Amino acid sequence: MTEEKNHGPIQTLSNGAVKVKIWEQQGENGSFPTVSISKTYRDRQTGELRDGQSFTATDVLKLEKLMPKAYEEIERWTEYFKGQQQPIPQQQQPVQEAAQPTLLEQRDLVMNNAAPLQETPQPVRSHER
């Protein structure tokens, strides 16, 4: 039996209490994204926050606005996971020993084909005339 690690969603989109969570799943051909939708509410008996799957008409309108963005993000994650089967080019690997970028930041770096942000020293200006 293999040990599975649950790291939580890789991205969460929300509109008020309504949330769309994007998850990384493992398949025979590698990783792929899936979504779950939920609404956060406070349990009247315990006072704890919980996630439910029942939605009012207003919640459905919020979901209608979230789903196109969720679709775009799923497409981006799909492309990112496909690219993970190939090594990331050397120029895109972090240069500094700073905090590691989140998976979302790594995906955006790869998808935008950009090198990690680095601070650029600002020139010292002379006050002489």
N, C-alpha and C positions, 0 to 999 in steps of 0.2 A: 504494500500500500504506500502511495507517495504522500508526502506531507505537503499540504497546501497552505500557503500563507495568505491571509486576508488583509490586504493593505488599505482597504476602503476604496471609495471611488477615486478615479484619476482626475475627475473634474466634476464640479457641481454648478449648474445654472439655476438661478432662482428668480422668482417674481413674488415677493411677499412670502407667504408660508408654503407656496407651491415650489417644488424642486424637481429638476431633472438631473439625475446622477449618471455619469458615464463611467463604466467599469471596464477594466481590461480582463478579457477572458483568454484562456489558452486552448488551442485546438491542435489538430494534427499538423496544420500548416503554419503554426505560430500564433501570435497574439492577434486579437480582434476586439473591437469595442462593442459593448451593448449598453442599453439604457434602462433605467428604472425611474418611475415617476412616483412622487409621494407628496403629502401635505403634512406639515408639522402642526401639531395641536397639543394643548396642555390637558392631561388627564385630570378630570374633575375630582376624582377620589384621591389620587396620590400627589397631584401637582406636578408630576414629571412630564417633560416634553417627550412626545412620541411621534412616530411617522405613521400615517394612515394612507389608505388608497381610495378613500371616498372623496368626491369632489362636488362642490356646488356649481351652479351655472357660472358664477363669477370666476371660480377656480378654472373651469374649462376654458373661459376666455383667456385667462393668464397662460394656460398651457398652450393654447393656440398661438400665442405670441412667442413662447419659449421653443416650440418644436422646430421652427425653421433654423434657429440658431443651433439647436441640438443636432440637427441634421448636418449642418455645416461642420460642426466640431467632430462629429462621427466620421465624416469624410476625411477630415484632416488627420484624425487618429489612425484611420485605416491606412492612409498613405504613409504616415510615420512608422507604423508597425511593419509595413511592407519594406520600408527602407532599413529597418533594424536587422534584416537578414543579411545586409551588406555592412561592412565596417564604415563608421563615420569618418569622412576625410580628416586628415591630421589638422588642417586649419580650423576645424570646428571643435576640436577638443579644448577644454579649458586650459588656459595658460597659467593662471595663478592658482595657488592652493587655497583659494577663498571657499566660502560655503558652496556646496554642490548645488547646481540649479535643480529645480523641481522637475519632475517628469514633463509637466506642461511646458515649462521653459525650454527644456531640451527639445521637445517636439517642435516648438515654434522656431528655435534656432535652426534645426535641420530643415524644416519646411520652408523657411525663409532664406535658406542657404546663406546664413550670415554667421560671421565669427562672433564669439561671445563679446559682450561689451567690456571695454577696458577704459579705465580713466586715462584721459589725455592730459598731460601736464600743460597748464596754462602758462603762456609767456609772462615773464616779469616785466611790467611796464615801468619805464623810468619817468620820474616826475620832472626831469630837466627839460628845459626848452631850448 
